[in-house]
């Protein structure tokens, strides 16, 4: 499992996790699309925005390996702002490649692109 050095481990001052420390001994947690409903709590929306900003700052529009990125946090962005970079795609593989869909991401998280 690739560890993304320099990537924040969590949202500062919260328990919102962005990375995992070690592989899951029971097997890789798959990435699945989670629906973001309009009535989500403000802290959850802040965590999504901060996680996306970290992805954008760390990887830009280049494909990146899932590695130690948290599957739960990725799932809130999966198949919208973050898409599979390869076909076929295995959502339960630490080496799976992902890529940011810049057009969708700019509409969802414009603050990540302004500075």
N, CA, C and O atoms as a MOPAC input file, in Angstrom:
PM7 MOZYME 1SCF
protein

 N      0.84700 1    -1.17600 1     0.00000 1
 C      0.00000 1     0.00000 1     0.00000 1
 C      0.89400 1     1.24100 1     0.00000 1
 O      1.73000 1     1.42400 1     0.88500 1
 N      0.70200 1     2.07000 1    -0.99400 1
 C      1.45000 1     3.32000 1    -1.09900 1
 C      0.97000 1     4.30900 1    -0.05000 1
 O     -0.22900 1     4.54600 1     0.09300 1
 N      1.92200 1     4.88700 1     0.68600 1
 C      1.57000 1     5.93400 1     1.64800 1
 C      1.87700 1     7.27500 1     1.00400 1
 O      3.00200 1     7.52600 1     0.57300 1
 N      0.87600 1     8.12600 1     0.94100 1
 C      1.02200 1     9.44700 1     0.33200 1
 C      1.64900 1    10.39500 1     1.35000 1
 O      0.96000 1    10.96100 1     2.19800 1
 N      2.95000 1    10.55500 1     1.25400 1
 C      3.67900 1    11.41400 1     2.19000 1
 C      3.25600 1    12.87200 1     1.99300 1
 O      3.12200 1    13.34100 1     0.86300 1
 N      3.05100 1    13.57100 1     3.08700 1
 C      2.66700 1    14.97300 1     3.02300 1
 C      1.17600 1    15.20200 1     2.92300 1
 O      0.72000 1    16.34200 1     3.01700 1
 N      0.40000 1    14.13500 1     2.73300 1
 C     -1.05900 1    14.27000 1     2.65400 1
 C     -1.59100 1    14.34800 1     4.08300 1
 O     -1.16400 1    13.56300 1     4.93000 1
 N     -2.51700 1    15.27700 1     4.37700 1
 C     -3.02600 1    15.38500 1     5.75000 1
 C     -3.72900 1    14.10800 1     6.19300 1
 O     -4.45200 1    13.49200 1     5.40900 1
 N     -3.52400 1    13.71000 1     7.43400 1
 C     -4.12800 1    12.49200 1     7.96000 1
 C     -5.58500 1    12.65000 1     8.33500 1
 O     -6.35000 1    11.68500 1     8.31600 1
 N     -5.96800 1    13.87300 1     8.67700 1
 C     -7.35300 1    14.13800 1     9.06600 1
 C     -7.62600 1    15.62600 1     8.99300 1
 O     -6.70900 1    16.42900 1     8.81900 1
 N     -8.89500 1    15.99200 1     9.12600 1
 C     -9.27400 1    17.39500 1     9.17700 1
 C     -8.89100 1    17.92500 1    10.54900 1
 O     -9.32900 1    17.38400 1    11.56400 1
 N     -8.10300 1    18.94800 1    10.59300 1
 C     -7.59000 1    19.51000 1    11.83400 1
 C     -8.70700 1    19.78700 1    12.82700 1
 O     -9.72200 1    20.39800 1    12.49200 1
 N     -8.50100 1    19.32700 1    14.05300 1
 C     -9.44800 1    19.58200 1    15.12500 1
 C    -10.68400 1    18.70200 1    15.10900 1
 O    -11.61900 1    18.94500 1    15.87100 1
 N    -10.71100 1    17.68800 1    14.26000 1
 C    -11.87500 1    16.79900 1    14.16500 1
 C    -11.41500 1    15.34600 1    14.12300 1
 O    -10.21900 1    15.05600 1    14.13500 1
 N    -12.38100 1    14.44700 1    14.07400 1
 C    -12.09100 1    13.02200 1    13.90000 1
 C    -12.34500 1    12.56500 1    12.46200 1
 O    -12.43400 1    11.36500 1    12.20500 1
 N    -12.46300 1    13.51000 1    11.52100 1
 C    -12.67100 1    13.15200 1    10.12300 1
 C    -11.34600 1    12.69300 1     9.53000 1
 O    -10.44100 1    13.49900 1     9.31300 1
 N    -11.23800 1    11.40600 1     9.27200 1
 C    -10.01500 1    10.76800 1     8.80900 1
 C     -9.86300 1    10.89700 1     7.29400 1
 O    -10.82900 1    10.72500 1     6.55100 1
 N     -8.63900 1    11.20300 1     6.83800 1
 C     -8.33800 1    11.29800 1     5.40500 1
 C     -7.46700 1    10.13600 1     4.92200 1
 O     -7.56000 1     9.72800 1     3.76400 1
 N     -6.62600 1     9.60500 1     5.80400 1
 C     -5.74300 1     8.49800 1     5.42800 1
 C     -5.84500 1     7.39200 1     6.47300 1
 O     -6.33500 1     7.60000 1     7.58300 1
 N     -5.36500 1     6.20500 1     6.08300 1
 C     -5.27900 1     5.09300 1     7.02200 1
 C     -3.81100 1     4.79300 1     7.27500 1
 O     -2.95700 1     5.10100 1     6.44400 1
 N     -3.52100 1     4.20100 1     8.40800 1
 C     -2.12400 1     3.93800 1     8.77800 1
 C     -1.58100 1     2.66300 1     8.17400 1
 O     -0.42000 1     2.60200 1     7.76900 1
 N     -2.42800 1     1.63400 1     8.11300 1
 C     -1.96800 1     0.33800 1     7.63100 1
 C     -3.08400 1    -0.36000 1     6.86600 1
 O     -4.25700 1    -0.02600 1     7.02800 1
 N     -2.72000 1    -1.32800 1     6.03400 1
 C     -3.75000 1    -2.06700 1     5.29200 1
 C     -4.68900 1    -2.80900 1     6.24500 1
 O     -4.28300 1    -3.22500 1     7.32900 1
 N     -5.92200 1    -2.96500 1     5.83700 1
 C     -6.91100 1    -3.69500 1     6.61900 1
 C     -6.59400 1    -5.18900 1     6.53400 1
 O     -6.58100 1    -5.74100 1     5.43400 1
 N     -6.33900 1    -5.86100 1     7.66300 1
 C     -5.99700 1    -7.29100 1     7.61000 1
 C     -7.15500 1    -8.16700 1     7.13600 1
 O     -6.93100 1    -9.29900 1     6.70800 1
 N     -8.38200 1    -7.66500 1     7.20400 1
 C     -9.54600 1    -8.43800 1     6.76000 1
 C     -9.81300 1    -8.26800 1     5.27300 1
 O    -10.71800 1    -8.90600 1     4.73500 1
 N     -9.04700 1    -7.42400 1     4.60400 1
 C     -9.25600 1    -7.16400 1     3.18300 1
 C     -9.45100 1    -5.68300 1     2.93600 1
 O     -9.73600 1    -4.92300 1     3.86100 1
 N     -9.30100 1    -5.28200 1     1.70600 1
 C     -9.37800 1    -3.88100 1     1.32400 1
 C    -10.83700 1    -3.41200 1     1.34000 1
 O    -11.70900 1    -4.06100 1     0.76200 1
 N    -11.09000 1    -2.30400 1     1.99100 1
 C    -12.43200 1    -1.72100 1     1.99000 1
 C    -12.69300 1    -1.12700 1     0.61400 1
 O    -11.93000 1    -0.26900 1     0.17000 1
 N    -13.74500 1    -1.55500 1    -0.07500 1
 C    -14.00800 1    -1.01900 1    -1.41700 1
 C    -14.51200 1     0.41700 1    -1.37800 1
 O    -15.14500 1     0.84600 1    -0.41400 1
 N    -14.22200 1     1.13500 1    -2.43200 1
 C    -14.75300 1     2.48600 1    -2.61300 1
 C    -16.11400 1     2.33500 1    -3.28900 1
 O    -16.23100 1     1.66100 1    -4.31200 1
 N    -17.13400 1     2.95800 1    -2.72000 1
 C    -18.47900 1     2.91600 1    -3.29700 1
 C    -19.01700 1     4.33900 1    -3.35600 1
 O    -18.62000 1     5.19100 1    -2.56000 1
 N    -19.89800 1     4.58900 1    -4.27400 1
 C    -20.48800 1     5.93000 1    -4.37600 1
 C    -21.47300 1     6.13900 1    -3.23000 1
 O    -22.39700 1     5.34800 1    -3.04200 1
 N    -21.26800 1     7.21000 1    -2.46800 1
 C    -22.19400 1     7.59200 1    -1.39800 1
 C    -22.89900 1     8.86700 1    -1.82600 1
 O    -22.27600 1     9.79100 1    -2.34900 1
 N    -24.19600 1     8.90400 1    -1.59900 1
 C    -24.97300 1    10.08600 1    -1.97400 1
 C    -24.76000 1    11.20400 1    -0.95800 1
 O    -24.80300 1    10.97900 1     0.25200 1
 N    -24.53100 1    12.40000 1    -1.46600 1
 C    -24.41100 1    13.58400 1    -0.61300 1
 C    -25.72600 1    14.35000 1    -0.70300 1
 O    -25.98400 1    15.04900 1    -1.68300 1
 N    -26.53800 1    14.21300 1     0.31300 1
 C    -27.82800 1    14.87300 1     0.32300 1
 C    -27.67500 1    16.32100 1     0.76700 1
 O    -26.72300 1    16.65700 1     1.47100 1
 N    -28.59600 1    17.17000 1     0.36400 1
 C    -28.53100 1    18.60400 1     0.65300 1
 C    -28.59300 1    18.90200 1     2.14800 1
 O    -28.12600 1    19.95400 1     2.58600 1
 N    -29.15900 1    17.99600 1     2.93200 1
 C    -29.29700 1    18.25400 1     4.36900 1
 C    -28.14000 1    17.69000 1     5.20200 1
 O    -28.27400 1    17.52700 1     6.41500 1
 N    -27.01500 1    17.39500 1     4.56300 1
 C    -25.84400 1    16.91600 1     5.33400 1
 C    -25.37900 1    17.99200 1     6.29500 1
 O    -25.51200 1    19.18700 1     6.03100 1
 N    -24.83500 1    17.55000 1     7.40600 1
 C    -24.36000 1    18.47800 1     8.43100 1
 C    -23.19000 1    19.31900 1     7.90000 1
 O    -22.41600 1    18.86200 1     7.05900 1
 N    -23.07900 1    20.52600 1     8.39300 1
 C    -22.01600 1    21.44400 1     7.97100 1
 C    -20.61900 1    20.85800 1     8.20700 1
 O    -19.76300 1    21.01200 1     7.33500 1
 N    -20.34000 1    20.19500 1     9.33500 1
 C    -19.00100 1    19.60100 1     9.51500 1
 C    -18.67800 1    18.54600 1     8.45400 1
 O    -17.53000 1    18.43600 1     8.02400 1
 N    -19.67800 1    17.77100 1     8.03100 1
 C    -19.45700 1    16.77800 1     6.97800 1
 C    -19.11100 1    17.45900 1     5.65600 1
 O    -18.23100 1    16.99900 1     4.92800 1
 N    -19.80200 1    18.54900 1     5.35000 1
 C    -19.52000 1    19.29100 1     4.11000 1
 C    -18.12600 1    19.91300 1     4.16000 1
 O    -17.42000 1    19.93200 1     3.15200 1
 N    -17.72400 1    20.42400 1     5.33000 1
 C    -16.36900 1    20.98200 1     5.48100 1
 C    -15.30800 1    19.90600 1     5.28700 1
 O    -14.27400 1    20.15000 1     4.66700 1
 N    -15.57100 1    18.71100 1     5.82300 1
 C    -14.62700 1    17.60400 1     5.66100 1
 C    -14.48800 1    17.22700 1     4.18300 1
 O    -13.37700 1    16.98500 1     3.71000 1
 N    -15.60100 1    17.17500 1     3.45600 1
 C    -15.54700 1    16.88200 1     2.01700 1
 C    -14.70900 1    17.93100 1     1.28700 1
 O    -13.85300 1    17.59300 1     0.46900 1
 N    -14.96100 1    19.19300 1     1.58600 1
 C    -14.24500 1    20.28500 1     0.91300 1
 C    -12.76100 1    20.25500 1     1.24900 1
 O    -11.92600 1    20.44800 1     0.36600 1
 N    -12.42000 1    20.01500 1     2.51200 1
 C    -11.01100 1    19.96900 1     2.90300 1
 C    -10.30400 1    18.76800 1     2.28300 1
 O     -9.15600 1    18.88000 1     1.85200 1
 N    -10.97700 1    17.62300 1     2.23500 1
 C    -10.39000 1    16.43300 1     1.62500 1
 C    -10.16600 1    16.66500 1     0.13100 1
 O     -9.10700 1    16.33500 1    -0.40200 1
 N    -11.17000 1    17.23500 1    -0.54100 1
 C    -10.98800 1    17.50000 1    -1.96500 1
 C     -9.84800 1    18.48800 1    -2.19400 1
 O     -9.03600 1    18.29400 1    -3.09900 1
 N     -9.77900 1    19.54900 1    -1.38200 1
 C     -8.70000 1    20.53700 1    -1.52700 1
 C     -7.33700 1    19.87400 1    -1.36600 1
 O     -6.39600 1    20.20400 1    -2.08800 1
 N     -7.22500 1    18.93800 1    -0.42200 1
 C     -5.96400 1    18.21800 1    -0.23400 1
 C     -5.64600 1    17.34400 1    -1.45000 1
 O     -4.49600 1    17.26800 1    -1.88300 1
 N     -6.67800 1    16.68100 1    -1.99900 1
 C     -6.46200 1    15.88200 1    -3.21800 1
 C     -5.96500 1    16.76500 1    -4.36100 1
 O     -5.00700 1    16.41700 1    -5.05100 1
 N     -6.62300 1    17.91000 1    -4.55600 1
 C     -6.26400 1    18.80200 1    -5.65300 1
 C     -4.84500 1    19.33700 1    -5.47300 1
 O     -4.06600 1    19.37600 1    -6.42500 1
 N     -4.51300 1    19.74600 1    -4.25700 1
 C     -3.18500 1    20.27900 1    -3.98600 1
 C     -2.10600 1    19.21200 1    -4.16700 1
 O     -1.01600 1    19.49600 1    -4.66200 1
 N     -2.42000 1    17.99200 1    -3.76400 1
 C     -1.42700 1    16.91700 1    -3.79100 1
 C     -1.26100 1    16.29600 1    -5.18500 1
 O     -0.14200 1    15.97000 1    -5.58200 1
 N     -2.37200 1    16.13000 1    -5.93600 1
 C     -2.32700 1    15.39500 1    -7.19800 1
 C     -2.68500 1    16.21100 1    -8.42800 1
 O     -2.26800 1    15.85900 1    -9.53100 1
 N     -3.44100 1    17.28800 1    -8.27600 1
 C     -3.87400 1    18.04700 1    -9.44500 1
 C     -4.74500 1    17.18700 1   -10.34200 1
 O     -5.55200 1    16.39000 1    -9.86300 1
 N     -4.57400 1    17.35700 1   -11.65600 1
 C     -5.40700 1    16.58900 1   -12.58800 1
 C     -4.72800 1    15.30800 1   -13.07000 1
 O     -5.21300 1    14.66900 1   -14.00400 1
 N     -3.61800 1    14.92700 1   -12.44800 1
 C     -2.90100 1    13.70300 1   -12.82300 1
 C     -3.52500 1    12.48300 1   -12.13300 1
 O     -4.02700 1    12.59900 1   -11.01600 1
 N     -3.49800 1    11.32100 1   -12.78400 1
 C     -3.98000 1    10.10500 1   -12.12900 1
 C     -3.15000 1     9.81200 1   -10.87500 1
 O     -1.95000 1    10.08500 1   -10.83400 1
 N     -3.80300 1     9.25600 1    -9.86300 1
 C     -3.09800 1     8.93700 1    -8.62300 1
 C     -3.57200 1     7.59200 1    -8.09000 1
 O     -4.69000 1     7.15100 1    -8.35900 1
 N     -2.68600 1     6.95100 1    -7.32400 1
 C     -2.97900 1     5.66300 1    -6.72700 1
 C     -3.77000 1     5.86400 1    -5.43800 1
 O     -3.49300 1     6.78400 1    -4.66700 1
 N     -4.74000 1     5.01100 1    -5.21300 1
 C     -5.55400 1     5.10000 1    -4.00000 1
 C     -4.68400 1     5.01500 1    -2.75100 1
 O     -4.82300 1     5.84000 1    -1.84800 1
 N     -3.80000 1     4.04300 1    -2.68800 1
 C     -2.86600 1     3.91700 1    -1.57400 1
 C     -3.54400 1     3.96500 1    -0.22400 1
 O     -4.50500 1     3.23700 1     0.02200 1
 N     -3.04300 1     4.82700 1     0.66000 1
 C     -3.56200 1     4.89000 1     2.02400 1
 C     -4.68000 1     5.91700 1     2.20900 1
 O     -4.99800 1     6.28100 1     3.34100 1
 N     -5.27600 1     6.38500 1     1.11800 1
 C     -6.41100 1     7.31200 1     1.24600 1
 C     -7.62300 1     6.55800 1     1.78300 1
 O     -7.89700 1     5.43600 1     1.35600 1
 N     -8.33600 1     7.16000 1     2.70300 1
 C     -9.45600 1     6.52400 1     3.37200 1
 C    -10.60700 1     6.23600 1     2.40500 1
 O    -11.08500 1     7.13500 1     1.71400 1
 N    -11.04500 1     4.97600 1     2.36200 1
 C    -12.11100 1     4.57200 1     1.43800 1
 C    -13.42200 1     5.28400 1     1.75100 1
 O    -14.14900 1     5.66700 1     0.83400 1
 N    -13.72800 1     5.46200 1     3.01500 1
 C    -14.96700 1     6.14100 1     3.38200 1
 C    -15.00000 1     7.57000 1     2.89800 1
 O    -16.01600 1     8.03200 1     2.37700 1
 N    -13.88900 1     8.27800 1     3.06800 1
 C    -13.82600 1     9.67900 1     2.64200 1
 C    -13.83500 1     9.75800 1     1.12000 1
 O    -14.50000 1    10.62800 1     0.55800 1
 N    -13.11100 1     8.87000 1     0.43900 1
 C    -13.12500 1     8.84600 1    -1.02600 1
 C    -14.52300 1     8.55100 1    -1.56300 1
 O    -14.91600 1     9.06500 1    -2.61000 1
 N    -15.27000 1     7.71700 1    -0.83500 1
 C    -16.59300 1     7.32100 1    -1.30200 1
 C    -17.55700 1     8.50100 1    -1.41000 1
 O    -18.48100 1     8.46800 1    -2.22200 1
 N    -17.35400 1     9.54300 1    -0.60200 1
 C    -18.22600 1    10.72500 1    -0.70100 1
 C    -17.97600 1    11.50000 1    -1.99900 1
 O    -18.83100 1    12.27600 1    -2.42600 1
 N    -16.81800 1    11.29800 1    -2.62800 1
 C    -16.48400 1    12.00900 1    -3.86800 1
 C    -16.51000 1    11.09400 1    -5.10200 1
 O    -16.50800 1    11.57200 1    -6.23600 1
 N    -16.53500 1     9.78300 1    -4.86700 1
 C    -16.37100 1     8.80000 1    -5.93900 1
 C    -17.49700 1     8.86300 1    -6.96600 1
 O    -18.67200 1     8.99700 1    -6.62700 1
 N    -17.10100 1     8.76200 1    -8.22300 1
 C    -17.96900 1     8.80000 1    -9.40700 1
 C    -18.61100 1    10.16100 1    -9.62600 1
 O    -19.55800 1    10.29000 1   -10.40200 1
 N    -18.09600 1    11.17400 1    -8.94400 1
 C    -18.47500 1    12.56400 1    -9.20300 1
 C    -17.17400 1    13.33100 1    -9.43300 1
 O    -16.72000 1    13.46200 1   -10.57000 1
 N    -16.57900 1    13.83600 1    -8.35800 1
 C    -15.34000 1    14.61000 1    -8.47800 1
 C    -14.11900 1    13.71500 1    -8.68700 1
 O    -13.14900 1    14.12700 1    -9.32400 1
 N    -14.16400 1    12.50300 1    -8.16000 1
 C    -13.06600 1    11.53800 1    -8.30300 1
 C    -13.60400 1    10.33000 1    -9.05600 1
 O    -14.59100 1     9.71400 1    -8.65300 1
 N    -12.93500 1    10.00500 1   -10.16000 1
 C    -13.39700 1     8.91100 1   -11.02300 1
 C    -12.28300 1     7.89600 1   -11.23300 1
 O    -11.10800 1     8.20300 1   -11.03400 1
 N    -12.65800 1     6.68100 1   -11.63600 1
 C    -11.63500 1     5.68800 1   -11.96700 1
 C    -10.78800 1     6.17600 1   -13.14300 1
 O    -11.31000 1     6.76200 1   -14.09100 1
 N     -9.48900 1     5.93200 1   -13.07600 1
 C     -8.59700 1     6.34900 1   -14.15500 1
 C     -8.33100 1     5.21300 1   -15.13000 1
 O     -7.74400 1     5.43100 1   -16.19000 1
 N     -8.75700 1     4.00300 1   -14.78500 1
 C     -8.51600 1     2.84100 1   -15.64400 1
 C     -9.81500 1     2.05900 1   -15.81000 1
 O    -10.73900 1     2.16000 1   -15.00400 1
 N     -9.84900 1     1.28100 1   -16.87700 1
 C    -10.95200 1     0.37400 1   -17.11000 1
 C    -10.35400 1    -0.96900 1   -17.49000 1
 O     -9.66700 1    -1.02700 1   -18.51000 1
 N    -10.55300 1    -2.02200 1   -16.77300 1
 C    -11.45600 1    -2.16800 1   -15.63900 1
 C    -10.87800 1    -1.53400 1   -14.36800 1
 O     -9.67000 1    -1.33400 1   -14.24300 1
 N    -11.77400 1    -1.22800 1   -13.44000 1
 C    -11.39100 1    -0.60100 1   -12.17600 1
 C    -11.79500 1    -1.51900 1   -11.03400 1
 O    -12.92700 1    -2.00100 1   -10.98800 1
 N    -10.87900 1    -1.75800 1   -10.12200 1
 C    -11.16900 1    -2.57800 1    -8.94300 1
 C    -11.29500 1    -1.65400 1    -7.73400 1
 O    -10.28700 1    -1.12900 1    -7.26100 1
 N    -12.50800 1    -1.44300 1    -7.22200 1
 C    -12.69700 1    -0.52900 1    -6.09300 1
 C    -12.12000 1    -1.05400 1    -4.78500 1
 O    -12.06300 1    -0.31900 1    -3.80000 1
 N    -11.69100 1    -2.31900 1    -4.75900 1
 C    -11.12200 1    -2.91200 1    -3.55500 1
 C     -9.64200 1    -3.23400 1    -3.76000 1
 O     -9.17400 1    -4.31100 1    -3.39200 1
 N     -8.90800 1    -2.28200 1    -4.35600 1
 C     -7.47800 1    -2.45800 1    -4.61300 1
 C     -6.74100 1    -1.19600 1    -4.18900 1
 O     -7.06800 1    -0.09700 1    -4.63800 1
 N     -5.74800 1    -1.35700 1    -3.32300 1
 C     -4.96600 1    -0.20500 1    -2.88400 1
 C     -4.17400 1     0.41900 1    -4.03500 1
 O     -3.78100 1     1.58300 1    -3.95500 1
 N     -3.93700 1    -0.34700 1    -5.10600 1
 C     -3.17100 1     0.16500 1    -6.24900 1
 C     -4.06200 1     0.73600 1    -7.35700 1
 O     -3.56100 1     1.12300 1    -8.41200 1
 N     -5.37000 1     0.79000 1    -7.12800 1
 C     -6.30700 1     1.32400 1    -8.11700 1
 C     -5.97600 1     2.79000 1    -8.41400 1
 O     -5.64200 1     3.55800 1    -7.51100 1
 N     -6.07600 1     3.16200 1    -9.68800 1
 C     -5.79300 1     4.53700 1   -10.09000 1
 C     -7.08000 1     5.34600 1   -10.18800 1
 O     -8.08700 1     4.89300 1   -10.73200 1
 N     -7.01300 1     6.55000 1    -9.64800 1
 C     -8.13500 1     7.49000 1    -9.65900 1
 C     -7.68300 1     8.79000 1   -10.30800 1
 O     -6.48500 1     9.04300 1   -10.43500 1
 N     -8.63500 1     9.60800 1   -10.71700 1
 C     -8.32600 1    10.90300 1   -11.30500 1
 C     -9.44400 1    11.87600 1   -10.94300 1
 O    -10.60200 1    11.48400 1   -10.80100 1
 N     -9.08700 1    13.13400 1   -10.79900 1
 C    -10.07600 1    14.17100 1   -10.49200 1
 C    -10.72900 1    14.63900 1   -11.78700 1
 O    -10.04400 1    14.95300 1   -12.76000 1
 N    -12.05800 1    14.68300 1   -11.79000 1
 C    -12.80600 1    15.25700 1   -12.90600 1
 C    -12.88500 1    16.76000 1   -12.63200 1
 O    -13.70500 1    17.21200 1   -11.83300 1
 N    -12.03600 1    17.51600 1   -13.29200 1
 C    -11.86300 1    18.93800 1   -12.99700 1
 C    -13.16300 1    19.71900 1   -13.18700 1
 O    -13.48600 1    20.57300 1   -12.36000 1
 N    -13.90700 1    19.45100 1   -14.24100 1
 C    -15.14000 1    20.20600 1   -14.49900 1
 C    -16.17000 1    20.00500 1   -13.38800 1
 O    -16.77100 1    20.97200 1   -12.92000 1
 N    -16.37500 1    18.77200 1   -12.96600 1
 C    -17.32800 1    18.48700 1   -11.89700 1
 C    -16.81500 1    19.07400 1   -10.58300 1
 O    -17.58400 1    19.64800 1    -9.81200 1
 N    -15.52200 1    18.92800 1   -10.33300 1
 C    -14.93100 1    19.41700 1    -9.08400 1
 C    -15.02600 1    20.94200 1    -8.96900 1
 O    -15.29000 1    21.46600 1    -7.88700 1
 N    -14.81500 1    21.64400 1   -10.06300 1
 C    -14.91600 1    23.11000 1   -10.01800 1
 C    -16.32700 1    23.55500 1    -9.66100 1
 O    -16.50600 1    24.56500 1    -8.97900 1
 N    -17.32100 1    22.81600 1   -10.11200 1
 C    -18.70100 1    23.15400 1    -9.76900 1
 C    -19.01200 1    22.81300 1    -8.31600 1
 O    -19.75200 1    23.54700 1    -7.66000 1
 N    -18.46500 1    21.71900 1    -7.80400 1
 C    -18.74000 1    21.27900 1    -6.43700 1
 C    -17.93400 1    22.01000 1    -5.37700 1
 O    -18.45500 1    22.35700 1    -4.31700 1
 N    -16.65100 1    22.24400 1    -5.67000 1
 C    -15.73300 1    22.84600 1    -4.68900 1
 C    -14.95200 1    23.99000 1    -5.31800 1
 O    -13.73200 1    23.89300 1    -5.44800 1
 N    -15.62700 1    25.08700 1    -5.71700 1
 C    -14.92400 1    26.17800 1    -6.38600 1
 C    -13.83200 1    26.81500 1    -5.52500 1
 O    -12.84700 1    27.32700 1    -6.05700 1
 N    -13.99800 1    26.78600 1    -4.20500 1
 C    -13.00500 1    27.39200 1    -3.31800 1
 C    -11.64600 1    26.69600 1    -3.40300 1
 O    -10.62700 1    27.31400 1    -3.09600 1
 N    -11.60700 1    25.43900 1    -3.80700 1
 C    -10.34200 1    24.71700 1    -3.92800 1
 C     -9.51300 1    25.21400 1    -5.10400 1
 O     -8.30400 1    24.98700 1    -5.14600 1
 N    -10.14600 1    25.88800 1    -6.05600 1
 C     -9.45600 1    26.33900 1    -7.25500 1
 C     -9.09800 1    27.82300 1    -7.21600 1
 O     -8.38800 1    28.31400 1    -8.09300 1
 N     -9.58200 1    28.52900 1    -6.21200 1
 C     -9.34500 1    29.98200 1    -6.16400 1
 C     -8.13500 1    30.37400 1    -5.34600 1
 O     -7.75500 1    31.54500 1    -5.32300 1
 N     -7.54200 1    29.44100 1    -4.69400 1
 C     -6.32400 1    29.84700 1    -4.03700 1
 C     -6.09300 1    29.27300 1    -2.73100 1
 O     -5.07700 1    29.56400 1    -2.09900 1

